[in-house]
Amino acid sequence: MDNKKKNKAMKKTWIQYGTFAVVAITLYATGLHTEVIGFAQRGLLATGLMNPDVAEIAQARNDESNDNTALISNLDKADYNLKLIDKDGKTRSLEEFKGKVIFLNFWATWCPPCVAEMPSIDKLHEEMGDDVAFVMLSFDDDFEKAKAFDKRKGYDLPIYAPASNLPAMFQSSALPTTYIIDAEGNLAFTHKGMADYNDPEFKEFLNNLK
């Protein structure tokens, strides 16, 4: 009798493992695993633990006597020598946005943290897109995938593909990576990893960079 129970329990366990395996294979085969993982990571973003301390950065910018030079990234002039391809296939340049605050984000559709933070960026763009230039630079091998993702999600974000080599100051091995350039052309902010950018403190930070 005990052997029958053990065999039944083992059979049930193998069925569960098999079900999980089929689901996992299906998700990877369809590419949906990225969005599933991204959705899970969005819960972590909701805690605010991943957000950069922009208040500290802002204080460093405004305090000329601050000795923490690691935070005073505004001393570095942004390199606008970056060519872009927009959704319509036109070649653009980062220099076109000179004089405005620029939100430059490196992302890809296959990157779960990128997918996780995208809704917050979309909401930020809806609110501040007239005052801040958003440059969502896709690193997908096929730019059509990025455009399809943007359309399917209903974001209508200003997405681009790189049309030239990245300037040294924008070369990052991490996705997502976000750079903020202030209206005076200074690199004011660099953040590697995901964050919730639809945050009141971050919005205030951007407004102070105009």
Residue frames as qw, qx, qy, qz and C-alpha x, y, z in Angstrom:
[[0.000, 0.885, 0.466, 0.000, 0.00, 0.00, 0.00],
 [0.313, -0.791, 0.108, 0.514, 2.83, 2.34, 0.88],
 [0.428, -0.117, 0.597, 0.668, 4.52, 1.61, -2.45],
 [0.222, 0.645, 0.648, 0.338, 1.32, 2.54, -4.29],
 [0.148, -0.942, -0.221, 0.204, 1.15, 5.87, -2.44],
 [0.417, -0.581, 0.348, 0.606, 4.81, 6.56, -3.17],
 [0.396, 0.177, 0.677, 0.594, 4.37, 5.73, -6.84],
 [0.098, 0.818, 0.543, 0.160, 1.29, 7.94, -7.03],
 [0.262, -0.892, -0.018, 0.368, 3.10, 10.82, -5.31],
 [0.454, -0.342, 0.508, 0.647, 6.11, 10.39, -7.60],
 [0.333, 0.464, 0.679, 0.461, 3.87, 10.33, -10.67],
 [0.033, -0.931, -0.361, 0.047, 2.18, 13.54, -9.50],
 [0.379, -0.734, 0.207, 0.525, 5.58, 15.19, -8.95],
 [0.431, -0.057, 0.629, 0.645, 6.77, 14.24, -12.44],
 [0.211, 0.714, 0.607, 0.279, 3.54, 15.58, -13.95],
 [0.173, -0.941, -0.137, 0.257, 4.13, 18.90, -12.15],
 [0.426, -0.511, 0.435, 0.607, 7.74, 19.05, -13.34],
 [0.404, 0.270, 0.701, 0.521, 6.60, 18.21, -16.85],
 [0.094, 0.874, 0.471, 0.068, 3.97, 20.97, -16.77],
 [0.274, -0.858, 0.102, 0.422, 6.51, 23.53, -15.55],
 [0.473, -0.240, 0.589, 0.610, 8.95, 22.42, -18.26],
 [0.331, 0.546, 0.662, 0.394, 6.31, 22.77, -21.00],
 [0.046, -0.956, -0.272, 0.101, 5.34, 26.24, -19.75],
 [0.389, -0.708, 0.291, 0.512, 8.98, 27.33, -19.54],
 [0.460, 0.017, 0.662, 0.591, 9.78, 26.00, -23.03],
 [0.228, 0.744, 0.583, 0.233, 6.67, 27.68, -24.45],
 [0.161, -0.944, -0.094, 0.271, 7.58, 31.02, -22.86],
 [0.399, -0.540, 0.464, 0.578, 11.12, 30.89, -24.20],
 [0.439, 0.254, 0.718, 0.476, 9.99, 29.71, -27.63],
 [0.139, 0.826, 0.497, 0.225, 7.52, 32.58, -27.95],
 [0.333, 0.386, -0.144, 0.848, 9.80, 35.16, -26.34],
 [0.440, -0.726, -0.250, -0.466, 7.23, 35.85, -23.63],
 [0.750, -0.346, -0.385, 0.412, 9.63, 34.84, -20.85],
 [0.333, 0.202, -0.116, 0.914, 11.17, 38.32, -21.03],
 [0.319, -0.487, -0.149, -0.799, 7.83, 39.99, -20.32],
 [0.773, -0.476, -0.409, -0.094, 6.94, 37.50, -17.59],
 [0.670, -0.175, -0.310, 0.652, 10.26, 38.13, -15.82],
 [0.131, 0.313, 0.017, 0.941, 9.90, 41.85, -16.44],
 [0.515, -0.579, -0.323, -0.543, 6.43, 41.81, -14.90],
 [0.786, -0.434, -0.376, 0.230, 7.82, 40.08, -11.81],
 [0.527, -0.008, -0.169, 0.833, 10.65, 42.61, -11.55],
 [0.108, -0.576, -0.218, -0.781, 8.12, 45.43, -11.74],
 [0.666, -0.653, -0.350, -0.087, 6.99, 44.40, -8.27],
 [0.690, -0.268, -0.166, 0.652, 10.51, 45.07, -7.04],
 [0.230, 0.350, 0.137, 0.898, 10.47, 48.49, -8.69],
 [0.380, -0.709, -0.387, -0.451, 7.28, 49.33, -6.81],
 [0.691, -0.551, -0.312, 0.350, 9.23, 49.18, -3.54],
 [0.076, 0.985, -0.102, 0.113, 11.45, 52.07, -4.65],
 [0.745, -0.530, 0.300, 0.271, 14.56, 50.19, -3.55],
 [0.728, 0.209, 0.378, 0.533, 16.04, 50.29, -7.06],
 [0.218, 0.936, 0.191, 0.201, 15.63, 54.04, -7.50],
 [0.571, 0.260, -0.215, 0.748, 18.76, 56.22, -7.58],
 [0.328, -0.687, -0.389, 0.519, 19.21, 58.82, -4.86],
 [0.353, 0.637, 0.276, 0.627, 18.59, 61.87, -7.01],
 [0.332, -0.932, -0.121, -0.083, 18.24, 64.10, -3.95],
 [0.687, -0.530, 0.218, 0.446, 21.87, 63.43, -3.10],
 [0.574, 0.263, 0.400, 0.665, 22.94, 64.10, -6.68],
 [0.054, 0.860, 0.308, 0.402, 20.95, 67.34, -6.74],
 [0.496, -0.855, 0.007, 0.152, 22.58, 68.46, -3.50],
 [0.699, -0.242, 0.318, 0.593, 26.03, 67.75, -4.93],
 [0.406, 0.555, 0.402, 0.604, 25.21, 69.82, -8.01],
 [0.124, -0.896, -0.210, -0.370, 24.11, 72.77, -5.92],
 [0.613, -0.769, 0.109, 0.145, 26.83, 72.62, -3.32],
 [0.534, 0.761, -0.326, 0.172, 30.08, 73.94, -4.74],
 [0.174, -0.678, 0.646, -0.304, 31.94, 73.00, -1.58],
 [0.950, -0.105, 0.203, -0.214, 30.92, 69.33, -1.75],
 [0.139, -0.637, 0.735, 0.187, 34.02, 67.15, -1.83],
 [0.686, 0.096, 0.720, -0.035, 32.28, 64.03, -3.15],
 [0.175, 0.505, -0.476, -0.699, 33.47, 64.45, -6.74],
 [0.145, 0.085, 0.961, 0.221, 31.99, 61.08, -7.71],
 [0.218, 0.639, 0.696, -0.245, 28.54, 62.64, -7.55],
 [0.132, 0.755, -0.026, -0.642, 29.36, 65.82, -9.44],
 [0.593, 0.204, 0.664, 0.407, 28.92, 64.28, -12.88],
 [0.303, 0.901, 0.299, -0.085, 27.64, 67.63, -14.14],
 [0.223, -0.765, 0.389, 0.462, 31.29, 68.66, -14.59],
 [0.434, -0.041, 0.777, 0.454, 31.45, 66.28, -17.56],
 [0.403, 0.435, -0.172, -0.787, 30.26, 67.81, -20.80],
 [0.787, 0.257, 0.536, -0.167, 27.98, 65.51, -22.77],
 [0.168, -0.262, 0.708, 0.634, 29.23, 64.21, -26.10],
 [0.608, 0.471, 0.268, -0.580, 26.46, 64.86, -28.64],
 [0.280, 0.492, -0.686, -0.457, 28.33, 63.04, -31.41],
 [0.365, 0.082, 0.918, -0.129, 25.78, 60.24, -31.67],
 [0.377, 0.097, -0.507, -0.769, 23.80, 59.46, -34.82],
 [0.440, 0.146, 0.764, -0.449, 20.37, 57.89, -34.50],
 [0.185, -0.144, -0.750, -0.619, 17.79, 56.23, -36.74],
 [0.434, 0.017, 0.399, -0.808, 14.19, 57.08, -35.86],
 [0.600, 0.231, 0.719, -0.266, 11.02, 55.01, -36.38],
 [0.624, 0.714, 0.127, -0.293, 10.64, 56.36, -39.91],
 [0.869, 0.180, 0.203, 0.415, 14.16, 55.36, -40.91],
 [0.248, 0.910, -0.066, 0.325, 15.47, 58.92, -40.89],
 [0.687, 0.016, -0.350, 0.636, 18.97, 59.62, -39.62],
 [0.281, -0.922, -0.109, -0.243, 18.95, 62.01, -36.67],
 [0.494, 0.349, -0.491, 0.627, 21.56, 63.31, -34.24],
 [0.484, -0.556, -0.550, 0.393, 21.61, 63.68, -30.48],
 [0.273, -0.107, -0.036, 0.955, 22.81, 67.23, -31.12],
 [0.172, -0.486, -0.520, -0.681, 19.30, 68.12, -32.37],
 [0.546, -0.683, -0.480, -0.071, 18.17, 68.06, -28.74],
 [0.488, 0.010, -0.302, 0.819, 20.93, 70.32, -27.47],
 [0.139, -0.287, 0.076, -0.945, 19.56, 72.98, -25.13],
 [0.749, -0.350, -0.165, -0.538, 16.93, 70.66, -23.68],
 [0.514, -0.390, 0.720, -0.256, 17.08, 68.16, -20.85],
 [0.635, 0.291, -0.628, -0.343, 17.67, 64.76, -22.47],
 [0.761, -0.248, 0.526, -0.285, 16.50, 61.42, -21.08],
 [0.509, 0.499, -0.660, -0.238, 18.74, 58.90, -22.86],
 [0.760, -0.243, 0.521, -0.303, 17.84, 55.29, -22.16],
 [0.285, 0.381, -0.837, -0.270, 19.57, 52.16, -23.50],
 [0.694, -0.008, 0.548, -0.468, 17.21, 49.19, -23.72],
 [0.246, 0.185, -0.844, -0.439, 16.21, 46.08, -25.68],
 [0.755, -0.157, -0.183, -0.610, 13.07, 43.99, -26.00],
 [0.819, 0.003, -0.570, 0.074, 14.95, 40.87, -24.80],
 [0.266, 0.247, -0.573, 0.735, 16.01, 42.60, -21.55],
 [0.396, -0.583, -0.709, 0.010, 13.59, 41.89, -18.64],
 [0.301, -0.518, -0.336, 0.727, 14.69, 44.88, -16.49],
 [0.014, -0.040, 0.330, 0.943, 14.18, 47.12, -19.53],
 [0.327, -0.411, -0.707, -0.474, 10.66, 45.77, -19.95],
 [0.413, -0.532, -0.643, 0.363, 10.06, 46.19, -16.22],
 [0.211, -0.466, -0.183, 0.840, 10.88, 49.91, -16.14],
 [0.132, 0.227, 0.560, 0.786, 9.26, 50.79, -19.47],
 [0.172, -0.739, -0.624, -0.188, 5.76, 51.60, -18.09],
 [0.373, -0.742, -0.215, 0.514, 7.26, 54.15, -15.68],
 [0.302, -0.218, 0.360, 0.855, 9.21, 55.75, -18.53],
 [0.037, 0.472, 0.688, 0.550, 6.08, 55.86, -20.65],
 [0.262, -0.827, -0.490, 0.091, 4.18, 57.67, -17.88],
 [0.392, -0.585, 0.046, 0.709, 7.10, 60.07, -17.40],
 [0.248, 0.063, 0.546, 0.798, 7.15, 60.74, -21.14],
 [0.057, -0.682, -0.663, -0.302, 3.41, 61.46, -21.17],
 [0.328, -0.856, -0.306, 0.258, 3.85, 64.04, -18.44],
 [0.319, -0.769, 0.207, 0.514, 7.18, 65.62, -19.37],
 [0.696, 0.244, 0.512, 0.440, 7.65, 64.81, -23.06],
 [0.287, 0.903, 0.213, 0.238, 7.13, 68.43, -24.09],
 [0.215, -0.941, 0.258, -0.053, 9.90, 69.72, -21.83],
 [0.508, -0.509, 0.678, 0.152, 12.31, 66.78, -21.86],
 [0.601, 0.488, -0.516, -0.366, 13.72, 65.10, -24.98],
 [0.816, -0.213, 0.518, -0.143, 13.35, 61.32, -24.66],
 [0.482, 0.559, -0.629, -0.244, 15.78, 59.18, -26.62],
 [0.846, -0.196, 0.451, -0.204, 15.00, 55.49, -26.16],
 [0.308, 0.628, -0.663, -0.266, 17.94, 53.80, -27.88],
 [0.959, -0.020, 0.159, -0.235, 17.16, 50.19, -28.78],
 [0.089, -0.592, 0.785, 0.158, 19.95, 47.60, -28.90],
 [0.839, 0.207, 0.466, -0.188, 17.84, 44.94, -30.57],
 [0.433, -0.149, 0.682, 0.571, 19.51, 43.24, -33.53],
 [0.104, 0.460, 0.683, 0.558, 16.36, 43.96, -35.51],
 [0.060, 0.035, 0.211, -0.975, 14.96, 47.46, -34.98],
 [0.490, -0.233, -0.516, -0.663, 11.58, 46.24, -36.26],
 [0.540, -0.331, -0.750, 0.192, 11.23, 44.19, -33.06],
 [0.202, -0.234, -0.400, 0.863, 11.62, 47.35, -30.98],
 [0.271, -0.020, -0.211, -0.939, 9.07, 49.22, -33.08],
 [0.558, -0.265, -0.694, -0.369, 6.61, 46.32, -32.88],
 [0.442, -0.313, -0.690, 0.481, 7.05, 46.11, -29.10],
 [0.023, -0.146, -0.197, 0.969, 6.44, 49.85, -28.70],
 [0.428, -0.095, -0.398, -0.806, 3.27, 49.66, -30.82],
 [0.565, -0.261, -0.775, -0.110, 1.95, 46.49, -29.16],
 [0.370, -0.337, -0.614, 0.611, 2.32, 48.02, -25.70],
 [0.005, -0.869, -0.436, -0.233, 0.69, 51.27, -26.81],
 [0.524, -0.531, -0.122, 0.655, 3.61, 53.38, -25.60],
 [0.405, 0.847, 0.181, 0.293, 4.41, 55.56, -28.65],
 [0.526, -0.724, 0.144, 0.421, 7.80, 56.37, -27.15],
 [0.391, 0.851, -0.321, -0.143, 10.52, 58.12, -29.20],
 [0.854, -0.260, 0.408, 0.192, 12.57, 55.00, -29.96],
 [0.368, 0.815, -0.408, -0.185, 15.75, 54.98, -32.01],
 [0.962, -0.012, 0.072, 0.263, 18.48, 52.66, -33.19],
 [0.372, -0.705, 0.303, 0.522, 22.17, 53.66, -33.12],
 [0.713, 0.692, 0.090, 0.067, 23.51, 54.80, -36.49],
 [0.353, 0.740, -0.458, 0.342, 27.08, 55.38, -35.31],
 [0.609, -0.024, -0.650, 0.454, 29.50, 54.21, -32.67],
 [0.458, -0.830, -0.318, -0.008, 28.66, 55.27, -29.15],
 [0.104, 0.804, -0.362, 0.460, 30.77, 58.07, -27.66],
 [0.456, 0.180, -0.765, 0.418, 33.09, 56.76, -24.96],
 [0.192, -0.155, 0.522, -0.816, 31.08, 58.37, -22.16],
 [0.741, 0.031, 0.076, -0.666, 27.97, 56.45, -23.23],
 [0.609, 0.227, -0.751, -0.111, 29.54, 53.02, -23.56],
 [0.555, -0.345, 0.533, -0.537, 27.90, 50.74, -21.04],
 [0.229, 0.129, -0.956, -0.127, 27.92, 46.97, -20.68],
 [0.135, 0.282, 0.825, -0.471, 24.63, 47.06, -18.75],
 [0.299, -0.281, -0.481, -0.775, 21.06, 47.18, -19.96],
 [0.236, 0.887, 0.253, 0.305, 19.13, 49.19, -19.11],
 [0.474, -0.245, -0.149, 0.833, 21.35, 52.22, -18.63],
 [0.083, 0.900, 0.403, 0.144, 19.97, 55.74, -18.37],
 [0.438, -0.054, -0.049, 0.896, 21.81, 59.03, -18.85],
 [0.034, 0.908, 0.408, -0.093, 20.39, 62.48, -18.16],
 [0.452, 0.173, 0.106, 0.869, 21.90, 65.50, -19.90],
 [0.043, -0.701, -0.431, 0.567, 20.92, 68.89, -18.52],
 [0.400, 0.873, 0.280, -0.013, 19.94, 71.93, -20.58],
 [0.056, -0.911, 0.353, 0.204, 23.48, 73.30, -20.35],
 [0.728, 0.518, -0.448, -0.045, 24.96, 70.19, -21.92],
 [0.129, -0.528, 0.774, -0.324, 26.32, 68.55, -18.76],
 [0.621, -0.101, -0.769, -0.107, 26.04, 64.85, -18.04],
 [0.376, -0.510, 0.295, -0.715, 24.01, 65.18, -14.85],
 [0.751, -0.195, 0.472, -0.419, 23.04, 61.60, -14.14],
 [0.485, 0.307, -0.785, -0.234, 24.01, 58.01, -14.95],
 [0.670, -0.219, 0.543, -0.456, 22.12, 54.98, -13.70],
 [0.362, 0.242, -0.861, -0.264, 22.87, 51.37, -14.65],
 [0.032, -0.222, -0.943, 0.247, 19.97, 49.04, -14.00],
 [0.163, -0.600, -0.641, -0.450, 16.23, 49.46, -13.78],
 [0.065, -0.155, -0.450, 0.877, 14.38, 52.14, -11.84],
 [0.089, 0.738, 0.668, -0.024, 10.92, 53.62, -11.38],
 [0.287, 0.080, 0.123, 0.946, 11.25, 56.93, -13.21],
 [0.272, -0.619, -0.422, -0.604, 7.63, 57.93, -12.68],
 [0.565, -0.448, -0.505, 0.474, 8.62, 59.17, -9.25],
 [0.065, -0.974, -0.209, -0.058, 7.89, 62.67, -7.87],
 [0.508, -0.717, 0.253, 0.406, 11.46, 63.11, -6.64],
 [0.573, 0.015, 0.551, 0.606, 12.88, 62.18, -10.04],
 [0.256, 0.775, 0.469, 0.337, 10.46, 64.54, -11.82],
 [0.245, -0.958, -0.026, 0.146, 11.57, 67.37, -9.57],
 [0.608, -0.405, 0.425, 0.534, 15.18, 66.48, -10.36],
 [0.485, 0.377, 0.561, 0.555, 14.47, 66.76, -14.10],
 [0.047, 0.927, 0.335, 0.160, 12.66, 70.07, -13.69],
 [0.405, -0.851, 0.138, 0.305, 15.67, 71.51, -11.88],
 [0.627, -0.158, 0.496, 0.580, 17.92, 70.64, -14.84],
 [0.430, 0.761, 0.429, 0.227, 16.12, 72.93, -17.31]]
